Amino acid sequence: MSPIDDSYRPADVFDSARRTAQQHADGHTCFNCTDSTTCTQYGWAVDELPRYPGGRDVLRKLKIPVPVEVPSEEGQQR
């Protein structure tokens, strides 16, 4: 197991996404960007947060639109 594998805990991923979203919501930039419209880290954070309990609340508090979930085709009957 590599050090990267050791740090992949759901709480760490959530915290990283939350911090990235906060940074952009405050009008600043994160370590990965120059603005919030083209930052791939910000896009990842906005997509990632709704997957966690409380993630949608974080987005709402930051006044970031919550992404609409698109149902997947897996498991749907034909």
MMTF fields as JSON, N, C-alpha, C and O atoms, coordinates in Angstrom:
{
  "mmtfVersion": "1.0.0",
  "mmtfProducer": "UNKNOWN",
  "numBonds": 311,
  "numAtoms": 312,
  "numGroups": 78,
  "numChains": 1,
  "numModels": 1,
  "chainsPerModel": [1],
  "groupsPerChain": [78],
  "chainIdList": ["A"],
  "bondAtomList": [4, 2, 8, 6, 12, 10, 16, 14, 20, 18, 24, 22, 28, 26, 32, 30, 36, 34, 40, 38, 44, 42, 48, 46, 52, 50, 56, 54, 60, 58, 64, 62, 68, 66, 72, 70, 76, 74, 80, 78, 84, 82, 88, 86, 92, 90, 96, 94, 100, 98, 104, 102, 108, 106, 112, 110, 116, 114, 120, 118, 124, 122, 128, 126, 132, 130, 136, 134, 140, 138, 144, 142, 148, 146, 152, 150, 156, 154, 160, 158, 164, 162, 168, 166, 172, 170, 176, 174, 180, 178, 184, 182, 188, 186, 192, 190, 196, 194, 200, 198, 204, 202, 208, 206, 212, 210, 216, 214, 220, 218, 224, 222, 228, 226, 232, 230, 236, 234, 240, 238, 244, 242, 248, 246, 252, 250, 256, 254, 260, 258, 264, 262, 268, 266, 272, 270, 276, 274, 280, 278, 284, 282, 288, 286, 292, 290, 296, 294, 300, 298, 304, 302, 308, 306],
  "bondOrderList": [1, 1, 1, 1, 1, 1, 1, 1, 1, 1, 1, 1, 1, 1, 1, 1, 1, 1, 1, 1, 1, 1, 1, 1, 1, 1, 1, 1, 1, 1, 1, 1, 1, 1, 1, 1, 1, 1, 1, 1, 1, 1, 1, 1, 1, 1, 1, 1, 1, 1, 1, 1, 1, 1, 1, 1, 1, 1, 1, 1, 1, 1, 1, 1, 1, 1, 1, 1, 1, 1, 1, 1, 1, 1, 1, 1, 1],
  "groupList": [{"groupName": "MET", "atomNameList": ["N", "CA", "C", "O"], "elementList": ["N", "C", "C", "O"], "formalChargeList": [0, 0, 0, 0], "bondAtomList": [1, 0, 2, 1, 3, 2], "bondOrderList": [1, 1, 2], "singleLetterCode": "M", "chemCompType": "L-PEPTIDE LINKING"}, {"groupName": "SER", "atomNameList": ["N", "CA", "C", "O"], "elementList": ["N", "C", "C", "O"], "formalChargeList": [0, 0, 0, 0], "bondAtomList": [1, 0, 2, 1, 3, 2], "bondOrderList": [1, 1, 2], "singleLetterCode": "S", "chemCompType": "L-PEPTIDE LINKING"}, {"groupName": "PRO", "atomNameList": ["N", "CA", "C", "O"], "elementList": ["N", "C", "C", "O"], "formalChargeList": [0, 0, 0, 0], "bondAtomList": [1, 0, 2, 1, 3, 2], "bondOrderList": [1, 1, 2], "singleLetterCode": "P", "chemCompType": "L-PEPTIDE LINKING"}, {"groupName": "ILE", "atomNameList": ["N", "CA", "C", "O"], "elementList": ["N", "C", "C", "O"], "formalChargeList": [0, 0, 0, 0], "bondAtomList": [1, 0, 2, 1, 3, 2], "bondOrderList": [1, 1, 2], "singleLetterCode": "I", "chemCompType": "L-PEPTIDE LINKING"}, {"groupName": "ASP", "atomNameList": ["N", "CA", "C", "O"], "elementList": ["N", "C", "C", "O"], "formalChargeList": [0, 0, 0, 0], "bondAtomList": [1, 0, 2, 1, 3, 2], "bondOrderList": [1, 1, 2], "singleLetterCode": "D", "chemCompType": "L-PEPTIDE LINKING"}, {"groupName": "TYR", "atomNameList": ["N", "CA", "C", "O"], "elementList": ["N", "C", "C", "O"], "formalChargeList": [0, 0, 0, 0], "bondAtomList": [1, 0, 2, 1, 3, 2], "bondOrderList": [1, 1, 2], "singleLetterCode": "Y", "chemCompType": "L-PEPTIDE LINKING"}, {"groupName": "ARG", "atomNameList": ["N", "CA", "C", "O"], "elementList": ["N", "C", "C", "O"], "formalChargeList": [0, 0, 0, 0], "bondAtomList": [1, 0, 2, 1, 3, 2], "bondOrderList": [1, 1, 2], "singleLetterCode": "R", "chemCompType": "L-PEPTIDE LINKING"}, {"groupName": "ALA", "atomNameList": ["N", "CA", "C", "O"], "elementList": ["N", "C", "C", "O"], "formalChargeList": [0, 0, 0, 0], "bondAtomList": [1, 0, 2, 1, 3, 2], "bondOrderList": [1, 1, 2], "singleLetterCode": "A", "chemCompType": "L-PEPTIDE LINKING"}, {"groupName": "VAL", "atomNameList": ["N", "CA", "C", "O"], "elementList": ["N", "C", "C", "O"], "formalChargeList": [0, 0, 0, 0], "bondAtomList": [1, 0, 2, 1, 3, 2], "bondOrderList": [1, 1, 2], "singleLetterCode": "V", "chemCompType": "L-PEPTIDE LINKING"}, {"groupName": "PHE", "atomNameList": ["N", "CA", "C", "O"], "elementList": ["N", "C", "C", "O"], "formalChargeList": [0, 0, 0, 0], "bondAtomList": [1, 0, 2, 1, 3, 2], "bondOrderList": [1, 1, 2], "singleLetterCode": "F", "chemCompType": "L-PEPTIDE LINKING"}, {"groupName": "THR", "atomNameList": ["N", "CA", "C", "O"], "elementList": ["N", "C", "C", "O"], "formalChargeList": [0, 0, 0, 0], "bondAtomList": [1, 0, 2, 1, 3, 2], "bondOrderList": [1, 1, 2], "singleLetterCode": "T", "chemCompType": "L-PEPTIDE LINKING"}, {"groupName": "GLN", "atomNameList": ["N", "CA", "C", "O"], "elementList": ["N", "C", "C", "O"], "formalChargeList": [0, 0, 0, 0], "bondAtomList": [1, 0, 2, 1, 3, 2], "bondOrderList": [1, 1, 2], "singleLetterCode": "Q", "chemCompType": "L-PEPTIDE LINKING"}, {"groupName": "HIS", "atomNameList": ["N", "CA", "C", "O"], "elementList": ["N", "C", "C", "O"], "formalChargeList": [0, 0, 0, 0], "bondAtomList": [1, 0, 2, 1, 3, 2], "bondOrderList": [1, 1, 2], "singleLetterCode": "H", "chemCompType": "L-PEPTIDE LINKING"}, {"groupName": "GLY", "atomNameList": ["N", "CA", "C", "O"], "elementList": ["N", "C", "C", "O"], "formalChargeList": [0, 0, 0, 0], "bondAtomList": [1, 0, 2, 1, 3, 2], "bondOrderList": [1, 1, 2], "singleLetterCode": "G", "chemCompType": "PEPTIDE LINKING"}, {"groupName": "CYS", "atomNameList": ["N", "CA", "C", "O"], "elementList": ["N", "C", "C", "O"], "formalChargeList": [0, 0, 0, 0], "bondAtomList": [1, 0, 2, 1, 3, 2], "bondOrderList": [1, 1, 2], "singleLetterCode": "C", "chemCompType": "L-PEPTIDE LINKING"}, {"groupName": "ASN", "atomNameList": ["N", "CA", "C", "O"], "elementList": ["N", "C", "C", "O"], "formalChargeList": [0, 0, 0, 0], "bondAtomList": [1, 0, 2, 1, 3, 2], "bondOrderList": [1, 1, 2], "singleLetterCode": "N", "chemCompType": "L-PEPTIDE LINKING"}, {"groupName": "TRP", "atomNameList": ["N", "CA", "C", "O"], "elementList": ["N", "C", "C", "O"], "formalChargeList": [0, 0, 0, 0], "bondAtomList": [1, 0, 2, 1, 3, 2], "bondOrderList": [1, 1, 2], "singleLetterCode": "W", "chemCompType": "L-PEPTIDE LINKING"}, {"groupName": "GLU", "atomNameList": ["N", "CA", "C", "O"], "elementList": ["N", "C", "C", "O"], "formalChargeList": [0, 0, 0, 0], "bondAtomList": [1, 0, 2, 1, 3, 2], "bondOrderList": [1, 1, 2], "singleLetterCode": "E", "chemCompType": "L-PEPTIDE LINKING"}, {"groupName": "LEU", "atomNameList": ["N", "CA", "C", "O"], "elementList": ["N", "C", "C", "O"], "formalChargeList": [0, 0, 0, 0], "bondAtomList": [1, 0, 2, 1, 3, 2], "bondOrderList": [1, 1, 2], "singleLetterCode": "L", "chemCompType": "L-PEPTIDE LINKING"}, {"groupName": "LYS", "atomNameList": ["N", "CA", "C", "O"], "elementList": ["N", "C", "C", "O"], "formalChargeList": [0, 0, 0, 0], "bondAtomList": [1, 0, 2, 1, 3, 2], "bondOrderList": [1, 1, 2], "singleLetterCode": "K", "chemCompType": "L-PEPTIDE LINKING"}],
  "groupTypeList": [0, 1, 2, 3, 4, 4, 1, 5, 6, 2, 7, 4, 8, 9, 4, 1, 7, 6, 6, 10, 7, 11, 11, 12, 7, 4, 13, 12, 10, 14, 9, 15, 14, 10, 4, 1, 10, 10, 14, 10, 11, 5, 13, 16, 7, 8, 4, 17, 18, 2, 6, 5, 2, 13, 13, 6, 4, 8, 18, 6, 19, 18, 19, 3, 2, 8, 2, 8, 17, 8, 2, 1, 17, 17, 13, 11, 11, 6],
  "groupIdList": [1, 2, 3, 4, 5, 6, 7, 8, 9, 10, 11, 12, 13, 14, 15, 16, 17, 18, 19, 20, 21, 22, 23, 24, 25, 26, 27, 28, 29, 30, 31, 32, 33, 34, 35, 36, 37, 38, 39, 40, 41, 42, 43, 44, 45, 46, 47, 48, 49, 50, 51, 52, 53, 54, 55, 56, 57, 58, 59, 60, 61, 62, 63, 64, 65, 66, 67, 68, 69, 70, 71, 72, 73, 74, 75, 76, 77, 78],
  "secStructList": [7, 7, 2, 2, 2, 2, 6, 7, 7, 2, 2, 2, 2, 2, 2, 2, 2, 2, 2, 2, 2, 2, 2, 2, 2, 6, 6, 7, 7, 7, 6, 6, 7, 1, 7, 6, 6, 6, 7, 2, 2, 2, 2, 2, 2, 2, 2, 2, 4, 4, 4, 1, 6, 6, 2, 2, 2, 2, 2, 2, 2, 6, 6, 7, 7, 7, 7, 7, 7, 7, 7, 7, 1, 6, 6, 7, 7, 7],
  "xCoordList": [0.833, 0.0, 0.882, 1.838, 0.565, 1.359, 0.827, -0.281, 1.597, 1.101, -0.176, -1.004, -0.334, -1.556, -2.756, -3.813, -2.597, -3.69, -4.077, -5.256, -3.092, -3.357, -4.212, -4.994, -4.081, -4.791, -6.163, -6.866, -6.551, -7.852, -8.926, -9.411, -9.27, -10.358, -11.505, -11.281, -12.731, -13.871, -13.884, -14.236, -13.508, -13.502, -12.498, -12.754, -11.352, -10.341, -10.811, -10.583, -11.47, -11.982, -13.054, -13.057, -13.963, -15.011, -14.397, -14.807, -13.418, -12.794, -12.095, -12.156, -11.438, -10.771, -11.79, -11.584, -12.892, -13.945, -14.571, -14.824, -14.819, -15.422, -14.517, -14.978, -13.238, -12.297, -12.168, -12.088, -12.15, -12.069, -13.306, -13.194, -14.485, -15.725, -15.751, -16.154, -15.325, -15.286, -14.368, -14.711, -13.221, -12.245, -12.834, -12.691, -13.485, -14.073, -15.296, -15.513, -16.091, -17.288, -16.919, -17.681, -15.775, -15.317, -14.691, -14.214, -14.696, -14.149, -12.655, -12.05, -12.065, -10.632, -10.371, -11.299, -9.147, -8.783, -8.117, -7.609, -8.124, -7.466, -6.07, -5.642, -5.387, -4.02, -3.951, -2.876, -5.105, -5.121, -5.631, -5.756, -5.928, -6.632, -6.273, -5.471, -6.927, -6.864, -8.258, -8.385, -9.308, -10.686, -11.619, -11.265, -12.809, -13.726, -14.461, -15.098, -14.396, -15.128, -14.362, -14.965, -13.055, -12.279, -11.522, -10.776, -11.686, -10.921, -11.477, -12.634, -10.662, -11.1, -11.255, -12.097, -10.468, -10.577, -11.922, -12.565, -12.338, -13.631, -14.77, -15.72, -14.677, -15.687, -15.789, -16.886, -14.631, -14.606, -15.289, -16.08, -14.986, -15.541, -17.062, -17.75, -17.582, -19.03, -19.71, -20.825, -19.064, -19.615, -19.478, -20.338, -18.43, -18.118, -18.956, -19.402, -19.172, -19.843, -21.219, -21.504, -22.082, -23.405, -23.358, -24.364, -22.229, -22.109, -21.958, -22.009, -21.775, -21.514, -22.643, -23.254, -22.922, -23.91, -23.45, -22.311, -24.307, -23.965, -23.36, -23.22, -23.002, -22.379, -23.301, -22.874, -24.564, -25.535, -25.748, -25.935, -25.716, -25.844, -24.675, -24.856, -23.481, -22.296, -22.493, -22.243, -22.941, -23.152, -24.212, -24.042, -25.304, -26.372, -25.87, -26.149, -25.128, -24.609, -23.665, -23.601, -22.937, -21.998, -22.675, -22.034, -23.996, -24.787, -24.256, -24.208, -23.858, -23.406, -24.544, -25.009, -25.008, -26.099, -25.753, -24.662, -26.712, -26.53, -26.777, -27.831, -25.812, -26.003, -27.217, -27.491, -27.928, -29.073, -28.555, -27.732, -29.056, -28.624, -29.35, -30.571, -28.594, -29.154, -29.166, -28.114, -30.337, -30.367, -29.521, -29.544, -28.788, -27.961, -28.82, -29.912, -28.322, -29.058, -28.813, -29.485, -27.861, -27.578, -28.769, -29.364, -29.105, -30.14, -31.56, -32.506, -31.74, -33.088, -33.61, -32.899, -34.869, -35.468, -35.826, -36.118, -35.795, -36.123, -37.534, -37.98],
  "yCoordList": [-1.179, 0.0, 1.248, 1.341, 2.175, 3.401, 4.444, 4.297, 5.488, 6.56, 7.21, 7.677, 7.239, 7.816, 6.955, 7.48, 5.626, 4.732, 4.902, 4.823, 5.134, 5.308, 6.535, 6.541, 7.568, 8.814, 8.875, 9.876, 7.844, 7.873, 7.389, 6.261, 8.255, 7.977, 8.897, 10.046, 8.401, 9.239, 10.601, 11.606, 10.639, 11.923, 12.893, 14.096, 12.378, 13.237, 13.764, 14.926, 12.9, 13.312, 14.385, 15.397, 14.153, 15.135, 16.467, 17.523, 16.417, 17.644, 18.403, 19.631, 17.678, 18.316, 19.001, 20.132, 18.297, 18.872, 20.09, 21.103, 19.99, 21.096, 22.322, 23.442, 22.107, 23.232, 23.894, 25.118, 23.083, 23.638, 24.479, 25.589, 23.95, 24.692, 25.987, 27.031, 25.927, 27.134, 28.188, 29.368, 27.756, 28.702, 29.436, 30.652, 28.704, 29.32, 30.164, 31.212, 29.72, 30.473, 31.831, 32.789, 31.919, 33.185, 34.096, 35.186, 33.641, 34.453, 34.315, 35.05, 33.383, 33.157, 32.02, 31.504, 31.645, 30.51, 29.456, 29.757, 28.226, 27.142, 26.928, 27.656, 25.939, 25.67, 25.257, 25.257, 24.904, 24.295, 25.228, 24.799, 26.485, 27.279, 28.755, 29.246, 29.427, 30.883, 31.491, 32.671, 30.71, 31.177, 29.983, 28.864, 30.224, 29.124, 28.588, 27.539, 29.264, 28.781, 27.718, 26.954, 27.655, 26.667, 25.696, 24.861, 25.774, 24.951, 23.53, 23.324, 22.566, 21.173, 20.687, 19.83, 21.21, 20.83, 21.294, 20.574, 22.489, 23.012, 22.169, 21.838, 21.826, 20.966, 19.624, 19.118, 19.048, 17.781, 17.949, 17.098, 19.036, 19.26, 19.37, 18.782, 20.114, 20.294, 18.969, 18.715, 18.13, 16.812, 15.842, 14.983, 15.969, 15.032, 15.273, 14.315, 16.508, 16.817, 16.169, 15.67, 16.149, 15.541, 14.042, 13.477, 13.403, 11.966, 11.67, 10.511, 12.702, 12.521, 13.115, 14.109, 12.499, 13.099, 14.513, 14.712, 15.446, 16.829, 17.605, 18.825, 16.93, 17.602, 18.582, 19.661, 18.208, 19.123, 20.355, 21.463, 20.144, 21.285, 22.249, 23.466, 21.703, 22.543, 23.402, 24.607, 22.779, 23.524, 24.608, 25.732, 24.272, 25.261, 26.441, 27.596, 26.143, 27.211, 28.134, 29.334, 27.563, 28.35, 28.993, 29.694, 28.743, 29.273, 28.804, 29.559, 27.532, 26.884, 25.975, 25.158, 26.085, 25.231, 23.749, 23.3, 23.009, 21.574, 20.872, 21.057, 20.056, 19.354, 18.425, 17.801, 18.344, 17.453, 16.06, 15.875, 15.083, 13.712, 13.16, 13.27, 12.57, 11.929, 10.437, 9.857, 9.798, 8.364, 7.586, 7.858, 6.631, 5.816, 4.729, 4.432, 4.146, 3.093, 1.737, 0.764, 1.659, 0.392, -0.035, 0.773, -1.283, -1.844, -1.518, -1.969, -0.754, -0.45, -1.609, -2.185, -1.927, -3.013, -2.531, -1.356, -3.456, -3.12, -3.485, -3.273],
  "zCoordList": [0.0, 0.0, 0.0, 0.77, -0.842, -0.932, 0.047, 0.563, 0.304, 1.176, 0.651, 1.433, -0.663, -1.236, -0.867, -0.517, -0.945, -0.582, 0.88, 1.226, 1.737, 3.163, 3.433, 4.383, 2.62, 2.885, 2.218, 2.357, 1.508, 0.844, 1.817, 1.731, 2.717, 3.64, 3.261, 2.881, 3.362, 2.984, 3.677, 3.059, 4.938, 5.657, 5.048, 4.986, 4.596, 3.977, 2.624, 2.286, 1.857, 0.546, 0.728, 0.027, 1.677, 1.962, 2.379, 1.896, 3.271, 3.76, 2.635, 2.579, 1.75, 0.617, -0.296, -0.735, -0.574, -1.417, -0.742, -1.393, 0.556, 1.305, 1.296, 1.076, 1.534, 1.561, 0.189, 0.088, -0.857, -2.211, -2.513, -3.034, -2.185, -2.43, -1.623, -2.138, -0.371, 0.464, -0.132, -0.191, -0.564, -1.116, -2.323, -2.445, -3.199, -4.387, -4.047, -4.655, -3.086, -2.712, -2.137, -2.265, -1.514, -0.948, -2.001, -1.685, -3.257, -4.333, -4.524, -5.305, -3.818, -3.95, -4.932, -5.555, -5.063, -5.902, -5.035, -3.955, -5.511, -4.787, -5.376, -6.272, -4.869, -5.324, -6.788, -7.387, -7.368, -8.689, -9.788, -10.935, -9.472, -10.483, -10.474, -9.68, -11.416, -11.455, -11.342, -11.014, -11.607, -11.41, -11.271, -11.64, -10.739, -10.439, -11.66, -11.569, -12.787, -13.957, -14.729, -15.482, -14.559, -15.309, -14.416, -14.927, -13.122, -12.19, -12.143, -11.778, -12.506, -12.463, -11.03, -10.761, -10.115, -8.7, -8.14, -7.376, -8.522, -8.075, -8.652, -7.942, -9.918, -10.538, -9.836, -9.599, -9.502, -8.773, -7.416, -7.009, -6.721, -5.383, -5.424, -4.59, -6.382, -6.497, -6.843, -6.386, -7.633, -7.953, -6.785, -6.589, -6.026, -4.943, -3.686, -3.054, -3.322, -2.054, -1.885, -0.796, -2.897, -2.688, -2.37, -1.942, -2.568, -2.286, -0.799, -0.387, 0.0, 1.426, 2.254, 1.861, 3.408, 4.308, 4.68, 5.104, 4.525, 4.845, 3.691, 3.775, 2.628, 1.492, 0.795, 0.381, 0.665, 0.046, 0.921, 0.419, 2.24, 3.154, 2.996, 3.035, 2.818, 2.608, 1.362, 1.388, 0.272, -0.973, -0.791, -1.263, -0.107, 0.112, 0.943, 0.623, 2.013, 2.878, 2.117, 2.386, 1.167, 0.37, -0.838, -1.621, -0.981, -2.098, -3.448, -4.419, -3.476, -4.707, -5.154, -4.36, -6.395, -6.857, -6.684, -7.037, -6.132, -5.928, -7.251, -7.859, -7.714, -8.983, -8.932, -7.907, -10.033, -10.137, -10.455, -11.351, -9.702, -9.947, -11.162, -11.275, -12.062, -13.235, -12.955, -12.684, -13.014, -12.722, -13.726, -14.926, -13.216, -14.109, -14.727, -14.242, -15.792, -16.472, -15.833, -16.174, -14.911, -14.255, -13.421, -12.709, -13.512, -12.673, -13.096, -12.45, -14.152, -14.603, -15.441, -16.265, -15.201, -15.964, -17.359, -17.584, -18.263, -19.659, -19.988, -21.115]
}
